[in-house]
């Protein structure tokens, strides 16, 4: 059963709209840049994001492919849902109030410096603390046999590696 309030999208409609990465990027972009934008410029931004390059380095083919996709598929879906307003004469797109409400599902409102979202740092600190405790136990001659010390050591090294990987990924995403 889908939940819906008057004048709001149902959960199924919302999830359907957000199931596509291009539409999510469009909404994130429009949430971060509240002024209207021309469809061509938006297509350039989306193409640069998808190709992981600067907008100036895009080929005409990459830009055209995204423009057609946005014009024929994604913008009409977002417009039909009342999330964006599109003026076909000027090519201007802007986010509606309903589109701003979708922001909470995209996490577009969180600033890139929002420390409450940086779980990688916490994981890494916990793993390093555990490694410190492990070192103190092994150096202090705790009551753990040699096999136990090796197994615990391997587990902590894996934990540190996983935490470090997650930290690097989080930091990389935070810069993008």
N, C-alpha and C positions, 0 to 999 in steps of 0.2 A: 504494500500500500504506500502510495507517495503522499508526502505531506505538502500542502500548499495553502498559502494564505491568500486573501483577496489581493489581486494585482501583483502577485509574486509568481515566480517560476516554480513549478513543481520540482521536487528533488530529481526525478528522472530527466526532466528537461534540462536542468542545470548540469547534471552529470554528463548528459549527452553533449551539451555545448562544450564543456570543459574536457571532454575526452580527447580532443584533438590538440596536439602541441602548438600548432599555428594559432589557433583561437586563444589558447592560454597566453601565448606570447603577445598577441594583439592586445588582449585585455590588460596584461601587465604593463605593456608599453603605454597604453592610453591612461592607465591609472597613475603612472609616474609622470606623464606629460599631459596634463589636463586640457591644454588648448587643443583646438581642432588641428587635424593634419590631413594633407591631401593623400588620396589613395596611393598615388605613385610613390610618395615619400615613405608611406607605411610599408609598401611592398619592398622597397629598398632596405628598410630596417629589418624586416622579417627575413629577407634573403641573406643579409649579412649575418644575422643570428644563426640561420640554418647552416650556412657555409663556413661559419666560424672565421669570418674575415671582416675587414673594414668595408663600409659601404662604397668607398672609392675604388676598391679592388674588384668589385663585382663585374661580371660580364653582362652584356645586354640580354643574353639568353636567360641567365639566372634571374635577372630583374623581371623580364617579360613573363617567365613561367610563374613567378610568384604573383605578379600583378593579375594575371588571368585567374589564378586560383582564388585570390582574395575577392576579386570582382564577381566571379561567377558562383562561388561556393560560400566562403567564410563570412564575408560582410553581409550578404543577404540573410544568412542564418542568425547572425548576431542582431541584425536589424529587426527581423521578424520576432525575435524574443524581446525586443525593446531595450536591448543592452547598449546599442550604439544608434546614432542617427547618421544617416548617409545622405548627402545631397548629391544626386547624380549629375546635376548641372555644373557644380563647381568641383566635384570630386572630394569634398571635405567630409571628414569623419570625426565625430566627437562622441565621447562617452556620455550616456544618460545617467540620471540618478540611480536607476536600476542597475546599470553597469558598475557604478561605484559600490553598490551593495555586494556585488560578486567579489569584490576585493578581498573580503575576509577568507574566501576559499583559495585565493591565489597567493596569499601572504605577500602581496605587492606592497602593502603598507609598512612592512617591517623594513627599517633602514638597513643598509648594508653593514652598519656598525652595531646592530642590535645584539648585544652580548647574550641575551636570554636565548638566542637561537643557535649559539655556538657550542653544541654538544660535544664536538670533537675535542675541544679544549678540556672539558671535564673528563672525558674518557681517557685522554692522554695523561692528565694529572693523576687520576685514580690508578692507572696502569703503572706509572712511574713511582707512585707511593708504594704500591704493592711490590715492585721490584726492589725498592729501598728496604722494605720490611724483610723480603726474602734474603737480601744480602746480609742484613743484620742477624737473621736467624742462622744462616749458614756460617757466617764468620764467628758468631757467638757460640757455636757448638750446641745448637738446640738438640732436642731429643728425636730428631727425624733421621731415619736410616739413609744410607747413600742413595738407594733407588728412589725413595720419596723425595729427596733433595733434587735429584735429576728431573723427575717428573714435574715437580712444582716449578722448577726453573724453566723447563720447556714451556709449560703452560703460561708462565708470566712473560716469557719472550714472545710467544704468540699473541698474547693480549696486548703487549706494547706495540707489536707490529700492526695489529688490526687497528688499534687506537690511533697510531701514527698515520696510517693510510686514511682513516676516516677524517682525521684532522686536516690533512693535506687536501682532501677532496672538498671539505667544507670551506676551507680558506680560498681555494681556487674558485668555487662557486660564488663566494662572497665578493670576489674581485670583479666577476663578470657582470 
